[in-house]
Structure formats: structure tokens, C-alpha cells
Amino acid sequence: MNATCVRPLWPPGEPRPLAGLYLEHDLRADADRAPLVYANFVASLDGRIALDDDGGVPPAIANARDWWLFQELAIQADAIMISGRHLRARALGHAQDLFVAFTDPRYAALRAWRTARGLPAWPWIVVLSRRMDFAIPAGVPPERLLVLSSEAAATSPPADALRQRGATVLAAGHDEVDARMAIDRLAARGLLAIYAVGGARMLHLLAAGGVLSHLYLTQVHRLLGGGPFTSLIEGAILGPPLDLRLHRLYYDPALPGAGGQFFGCYRTLAPDASTLIYAGGP
């Protein structure tokens, strides 16, 4: 990991190492009070998070420093929430392995951080899927896989096949997955720190459902252009719009070949602009 420090812009502070930057946010302390659902994206300045149908991060903005912080968020989670679409893309070689923090030797220090806090070696891998036509990724313990789907899909033959392999399948909505019901299902199982990495459509589901707590956004200082493209959130207009307050902002000058990047953390506010928008419980 490049030793170049990042500069805190809000609140302002002295330069500090990249490693440990997001661990210091202590997300698990927030999750002790209520389910905390946090999402993370990397985007160009012109708002691209993907440039093609497979949804992968454009190589021009993918970088090891952002990827390290992705793992710092993953290592704190009780559950990592992904989509069936991601697993299908991964099986075709079109998507990154989002679980390397739990297997790759480069992240041994993060796993030690997790072990020191008495957390299980693996979080739950929570898949939102109607079709359930995905393979369990190699390396993921099937008994740590939890699939949330519609009532009909949860009683289908593909659901039974997943259960036979050791996965848990639950209904979290009638015809579609309901965001609030999904989070309540997880909270009832004691899963309170929930890392959502399912992409722009999942962000819309969580935002529209009023369950998103924190948004982490890396903005690489590059313009990409191109189309079709995927932006941060994909779906119908949110009504009312979802307000977020800047919680932390850092400037990282060390990205090779680019003008640096911002690491930002935003907290979602309720309509009265004073409380987190989701304060539910098990």
C-alpha cells in the first residue's frame, strides 16, 4: 500500500495514513443502536460508476487505494448484501471478487482486526434475488449464504436446491423484495452492520425504502464520458428526495496518473434533518 497520506478536509485535520481510515469510523458502534445499512461506490467526476452492461468498475477509476478502503468497510460487516445479478456476472468473469478481505493474504491484518473483536471469520453473504439462478461463489461457505426473495421464489425448486447446499432462503416481500422487510429480517437474526455493495439498483431500493444510513463515495478526479453508462443510483425519481449530510471528507493525492480523489462519507437524514432515516430494530 502506497504510504502517501490522505488529508482530512472535513472536519479539517492533519494528514494521516490511508490504512485504518475507515476502521476509525467505528461502524459497529453505530450498529449497536439500530441496524446500520451502508453503501460504497467509486465514481468519475462525470458520475460514471460503470460503462457497460456487466456493471464492472471502469479500469480508469478502479484503484488499489479505494479498493483497500472497500475492504475496511467489508471487514466491519455482519452481512454483505449483494445481488443475484452480481453473482451471475462474476460467474462469467465480468465482476470483481467482493469477498477477498476474507481470503486474500494481503488483508490478513484486517482479518486479525475482525478476530480481535470476536467476530466470525465470515459475515453473512446476503443475496437479493428473484431468479436464484446463480452459483455459490467458490470460497464462500454455503452456510453463511442467506438469500432474500419474494414469497413465491422462496418456495421454488431453485430455493430448495440452495437450501440443500446449506444456504438459508427467506421471503422478504410479496412480489418483490421489500427493503424495510429485508433489513428487519436481518436485524431479527442479529445482523446489524449491513454493507450493501449490490450496485445502483440496490442503492435505489434501499434509498426508496428508507433504510439507507451511510453512503461512502470515492470520486476519482477524471472525466470519462461514454455511454451507455450507469450512474450512482438507477430507478424512479425519489419522492421526496433523500437528503444526506457530509460526515467526513478526505483528499487523496496519491492516485497514479490522475489528479487525486476524494473519499467522502455521507449520513442519511430523516425529513426533519436531525436523525438517521432508519431507526428500526429486530
C-alpha positions, 0 to 999 in steps of 0.5 A, spaced: 500 500 500 502 506 497 504 510 504 502 517 501 497 520 506 490 522 505 488 529 508 482 530 512 478 536 509 472 535 513 472 536 519 479 539 517 485 535 520 492 533 519 494 528 514 494 521 516 495 514 513 490 511 508 490 504 512 485 504 518 481 510 515 475 507 515 476 502 521 476 509 525 469 510 523 467 505 528 461 502 524 459 497 529 458 502 534 453 505 530 450 498 529 449 497 536 443 502 536 439 500 530 441 496 524 446 500 520 445 499 512 451 502 508 453 503 501 460 504 497 461 506 490 467 509 486 465 514 481 468 519 475 467 526 476 462 525 470 458 520 475 460 514 471 460 508 476 460 503 470 460 503 462 457 497 460 452 492 461 456 487 466 456 493 471 464 492 472 468 498 475 471 502 469 479 500 469 480 508 469 477 509 476 478 502 479 484 503 484 488 499 489 487 505 494 479 505 494 479 498 493 483 497 500 478 502 503 472 497 500 475 492 504 475 496 511 468 497 510 467 489 508 471 487 514 466 491 519 460 487 516 455 482 519 452 481 512 454 483 505 448 484 501 449 483 494 445 481 488 443 475 484 445 479 478 452 480 481 453 473 482 451 471 475 456 476 472 462 474 476 460 467 474 462 469 467 468 473 469 465 480 468 465 482 476 470 483 481 471 478 487 467 482 493 469 477 498 477 477 498 478 481 505 476 474 507 481 470 503 486 474 500 493 474 504 494 481 503 488 483 508 490 478 513 491 484 518 484 486 517 482 479 518 486 479 525 482 486 526 475 482 525 478 476 530 480 481 535 473 483 536 470 476 536 467 476 530 466 470 525 471 469 520 465 470 515 459 475 515 453 473 512 453 473 504 446 476 503 443 475 496 437 479 493 434 475 488 428 473 484 431 468 479 436 464 484 439 462 478 446 463 480 452 459 483 455 459 490 461 463 489 467 458 490 470 460 497 464 462 500 461 457 505 454 455 503 452 456 510 453 463 511 449 464 504 442 467 506 438 469 500 432 474 500 426 473 495 419 474 494 414 469 497 413 465 491 421 464 489 422 462 496 418 456 495 421 454 488 425 448 486 431 453 485 430 455 493 430 448 495 436 446 491 440 452 495 437 450 501 440 443 500 447 446 499 446 449 506 444 456 504 438 459 508 432 462 503 427 467 506 421 471 503 422 478 504 416 481 500 410 479 496 412 480 489 418 483 490 423 484 495 421 489 500 427 493 503 424 495 510 422 487 510 429 485 508 433 489 513 428 487 519 429 480 517 436 481 518 436 485 524 431 479 527 437 474 526 442 479 529 445 482 523 446 489 524 452 492 520 449 491 513 454 493 507 450 493 501 455 493 495 449 490 490 450 496 485 445 502 483 439 498 483 440 496 490 442 503 492 435 505 489 431 500 493 434 501 499 434 509 498 426 508 496 425 504 502 428 508 507 433 504 510 439 507 507 444 510 513 451 511 510 453 512 503 461 512 502 463 515 495 470 515 492 470 520 486 476 519 482 478 526 479 477 524 471 472 525 466 470 519 462 464 520 458 461 514 454 455 511 454 451 507 455 453 508 462 450 507 469 450 512 474 450 512 482 443 510 483 438 507 477 430 507 478 424 512 479 425 519 481 425 519 489 419 522 492 421 526 496 428 526 495 433 523 500 437 528 503 444 526 506 449 530 510 457 530 509 460 526 515 467 526 513 471 528 507 478 526 505 483 528 499 487 523 496 493 525 492 496 519 491 492 516 485 497 514 479 496 518 473 490 522 475 489 528 479 487 525 486 480 523 489 476 524 494 473 519 499 467 522 502 462 519 507 455 521 507 449 520 513 442 519 511 437 524 514 430 523 516 425 529 513 426 533 519 434 533 518 436 531 525 436 523 525 438 517 521 432 515 516 432 508 519 431 507 526 428 500 526 430 494 530 429 486 530 
